[in-house]
Every structure is written in C-alpha cells, then in structure tokens.
Amino acid sequence: SFQLGISGFLQNFSDKNLWYGGSGFIKSRVMEKPRQTLDLRLDFGTRFSKNTDVPYYSPTQDRYINLASPFTQLLYQRYEHSLTHIITPDIGQYWQKGIGNRLVFGISYEQRWKYENWYEIGYGISRRRSFYDGEKQYATTFLLKINFKF
C-alpha cells in the first residue's frame, strides 16, 4: 500500500504572533506477512514565525525531514479480538534558521487491543531527542488512545 498526505496551517496567537507552514508524509508498505507488517514513512515540514521575542519556542523559520519504520506484529487474535504491538524507530534532520542542522531520533513502543472491530485501546511510550534553539532536549512521552467506531 501507498499513502500520501499534505497539510498546511495558519495559527494566530493572542500576542500578535503568527505561525504558518505545512507538512506532509509519504508512507509505503515494504513487508506484509500474515502476522507482521513493516512500513517506511517519510515526514517533512516547514514553519515560519512572525515574532521570536515571545516566552515560548518560536523560531523565525525551521524545517524537518524524518524517516520512520513502524513494525507491527499481531500477538493474539481470536475472532474479532486482537492484540498487536508496534515498535517505531525514527531518525531525521531538524534545521532552524540561525542555528543550522541537527540530528534528531527516537523510538516508540505501543500495544493495541481491538474488540469486535468497534473499539480499540492503545497505550505506549516514546523517547525522543530533539533540539530547541540549538540545545538538545530529551523527552519521554506516555500515550493512551481510545478509539470508538460508530
């Protein structure tokens, strides 16, 4: 399978700052077995800021390109009940005007329980290295997803 997505944004802040830019992705399945899949996903984007003298992260211009490879494995399935887990390593480049290029990377792990194809619960953890104004930052994120189909 192959997917392509493109989006743009315009965000106005109450302090008269303005962010605008866009992002996109290209995703392709490179392996599909009965209980396993492997995808390659290329994400890219850019953002421009009107003001930089604000108390939050607002670079004049920044860009990123990132390559991720989500590996999904079905651990359990009985009729419409299933448990899968997904491990996703990623690596990329982040560029900020006035600072230059920096290597960013991360890894995430998630489990998803699906019940009778009408709801899904997912939980996981992610660890990433990114940069803000040239300083590297490490972040650990815990996630919880609940999806209902109706």
One Martini backbone bead per residue (centre of mass of N, CA, C, O) as a GRO file, in nm:
protein
  150
    1SER     BB    1   0.102   0.032   0.010
    2PHE     BB    2  -0.002   0.386  -0.036
    3GLN     BB    3   0.076   0.713   0.105
    4LEU     BB    4  -0.050   1.060   0.102
    5GLY     BB    5   0.031   1.379   0.271
    6ILE     BB    6  -0.112   1.717   0.302
    7SER     BB    7  -0.043   2.025   0.492
    8GLY     BB    8  -0.172   2.326   0.644
    9PHE     BB    9  -0.098   2.637   0.833
   10LEU     BB   10  -0.268   2.887   1.056
   11GLN     BB   11  -0.144   3.066   1.348
   12ASN     BB   12  -0.296   3.269   1.588
   13PHE     BB   13  -0.199   3.488   1.840
   14SER     BB   14  -0.261   3.705   2.108
   15ASP     BB   15   0.051   3.834   2.064
   16LYS     BB   16   0.074   3.860   1.732
   17ASN     BB   17   0.146   3.594   1.643
   18LEU     BB   18   0.265   3.390   1.352
   19TRP     BB   19   0.192   3.081   1.206
   20TYR     BB   20   0.336   2.909   0.914
   21GLY     BB   21   0.272   2.613   0.700
   22GLY     BB   22   0.391   2.269   0.642
   23SER     BB   23   0.303   1.920   0.566
   24GLY     BB   24   0.420   1.571   0.516
   25PHE     BB   25   0.367   1.238   0.360
   26ILE     BB   26   0.522   0.911   0.302
   27LYS     BB   27   0.377   0.579   0.258
   28SER     BB   28   0.512   0.237   0.273
   29ARG     BB   29   0.489  -0.095   0.209
   30VAL     BB   30   0.754  -0.355   0.252
   31MET     BB   31   0.593  -0.561   0.451
   32GLU     BB   32   0.381  -0.869   0.428
   33LYS     BB   33   0.243  -1.068   0.669
   34PRO     BB   34   0.016  -1.232   0.852
   35ARG     BB   35   0.162  -1.092   1.145
   36GLN     BB   36   0.329  -0.873   0.963
   37THR     BB   37   0.459  -0.529   0.941
   38LEU     BB   38   0.632  -0.290   0.715
   39ASP     BB   39   0.712   0.052   0.722
   40LEU     BB   40   0.762   0.357   0.538
   41ARG     BB   41   0.821   0.699   0.666
   42LEU     BB   42   0.800   1.030   0.529
   43ASP     BB   43   0.868   1.332   0.692
   44PHE     BB   44   0.763   1.684   0.636
   45GLY     BB   45   0.858   2.038   0.712
   46THR     BB   46   0.739   2.383   0.776
   47ARG     BB   47   0.814   2.702   0.953
   48PHE     BB   48   0.678   3.026   1.038
   49SER     BB   49   0.762   3.332   1.216
   50LYS     BB   50   0.697   3.654   1.317
   51ASN     BB   51   0.787   3.599   1.621
   52THR     BB   52   1.063   3.563   1.882
   53ASP     BB   53   0.977   3.756   2.142
   54VAL     BB   54   0.879   3.497   2.319
   55PRO     BB   55   0.801   3.257   2.584
   56TYR     BB   56   0.814   3.068   2.336
   57TYR     BB   57   0.866   2.854   2.086
   58SER     BB   58   0.986   3.076   1.799
   59PRO     BB   59   1.107   3.041   1.518
   60THR     BB   60   1.149   3.188   1.221
   61GLN     BB   61   1.272   2.908   1.101
   62ASP     BB   62   1.173   2.566   1.013
   63ARG     BB   63   1.285   2.218   0.959
   64TYR     BB   64   1.191   1.878   0.844
   65ILE     BB   65   1.317   1.533   0.837
   66ASN     BB   66   1.169   1.195   0.846
   67LEU     BB   67   1.242   0.846   0.931
   68ALA     BB   68   1.017   0.571   0.953
   69SER     BB   69   0.969   0.213   1.097
   70PRO     BB   70   0.694   0.046   1.134
   71PHE     BB   71   0.641  -0.240   1.346
   72THR     BB   72   0.394  -0.496   1.311
   73GLN     BB   73   0.240  -0.726   1.555
   74LEU     BB   74   0.058  -1.013   1.595
   75LEU     BB   75  -0.020  -1.177   1.904
   76TYR     BB   76  -0.351  -1.180   1.905
   77GLN     BB   77  -0.634  -1.396   1.789
   78ARG     BB   78  -1.002  -1.390   1.833
   79TYR     BB   79  -1.170  -1.319   1.603
   80GLU     BB   80  -1.239  -0.979   1.706
   81HIS     BB   81  -0.984  -1.023   1.879
   82SER     BB   82  -0.688  -0.814   1.954
   83LEU     BB   83  -0.317  -0.806   1.962
   84THR     BB   84  -0.082  -0.542   1.923
   85HIS     BB   85   0.247  -0.436   1.819
   86ILE     BB   86   0.461  -0.131   1.813
   87ILE     BB   87   0.768  -0.042   1.651
   88THR     BB   88   0.942   0.293   1.628
   89PRO     BB   89   1.189   0.402   1.447
   90ASP     BB   90   1.375   0.723   1.420
   91ILE     BB   91   1.510   0.962   1.171
   92GLY     BB   92   1.665   1.301   1.143
   93GLN     BB   93   1.624   1.647   1.040
   94TYR     BB   94   1.696   1.967   1.189
   95TRP     BB   95   1.610   2.308   1.102
   96GLN     BB   96   1.744   2.637   1.197
   97LYS     BB   97   1.751   2.957   1.185
   98GLY     BB   98   2.086   3.033   1.292
   99ILE     BB   99   2.182   2.717   1.361
  100GLY     BB  100   2.094   2.458   1.190
  101ASN     BB  101   2.178   2.131   1.187
  102ARG     BB  102   2.011   1.833   1.331
  103LEU     BB  103   1.998   1.537   1.497
  104VAL     BB  104   1.717   1.317   1.508
  105PHE     BB  105   1.552   1.087   1.748
  106GLY     BB  106   1.367   0.766   1.799
  107ILE     BB  107   1.132   0.573   2.011
  108SER     BB  108   0.851   0.339   1.997
  109TYR     BB  109   0.582   0.189   2.202
  110GLU     BB  110   0.290  -0.022   2.123
  111GLN     BB  111  -0.040  -0.118   2.228
  112ARG     BB  112  -0.331  -0.305   2.082
  113TRP     BB  113  -0.675  -0.327   2.152
  114LYS     BB  114  -0.929  -0.526   1.993
  115TYR     BB  115  -1.299  -0.507   1.975
  116GLU     BB  116  -1.519  -0.602   1.748
  117ASN     BB  117  -1.438  -0.353   1.554
  118TRP     BB  118  -1.533  -0.083   1.760
  119TYR     BB  119  -1.273  -0.094   1.952
  120GLU     BB  120  -0.972   0.083   2.083
  121ILE     BB  121  -0.670   0.021   2.273
  122GLY     BB  122  -0.390   0.236   2.354
  123TYR     BB  123  -0.040   0.197   2.457
  124GLY     BB  124   0.266   0.390   2.555
  125ILE     BB  125   0.608   0.479   2.448
  126SER     BB  126   0.837   0.767   2.420
  127ARG     BB  127   1.166   0.851   2.277
  128ARG     BB  128   1.335   1.176   2.235
  129ARG     BB  129   1.544   1.375   2.018
  130SER     BB  130   1.583   1.728   2.030
  131PHE     BB  131   1.562   2.081   1.925
  132TYR     BB  132   1.627   2.408   2.097
  133ASP     BB  133   1.817   2.646   2.003
  134GLY     BB  134   2.059   2.406   1.984
  135GLU     BB  135   1.934   2.238   2.217
  136LYS     BB  136   1.918   1.947   2.361
  137GLN     BB  137   1.629   1.723   2.392
  138TYR     BB  138   1.455   1.513   2.615
  139ALA     BB  139   1.169   1.284   2.565
  140THR     BB  140   0.896   1.148   2.751
  141THR     BB  141   0.611   0.957   2.635
  142PHE     BB  142   0.281   0.896   2.720
  143LEU     BB  143   0.015   0.679   2.597
  144LEU     BB  144  -0.348   0.715   2.523
  145LYS     BB  145  -0.594   0.524   2.339
  146ILE     BB  146  -0.938   0.584   2.220
  147ASN     BB  147  -1.143   0.397   1.990
  148PHE     BB  148  -1.451   0.467   1.819
  149LYS     BB  149  -1.702   0.306   1.628
  150PHE     BB  150  -2.008   0.471   1.449
   0.00000   0.00000   0.00000
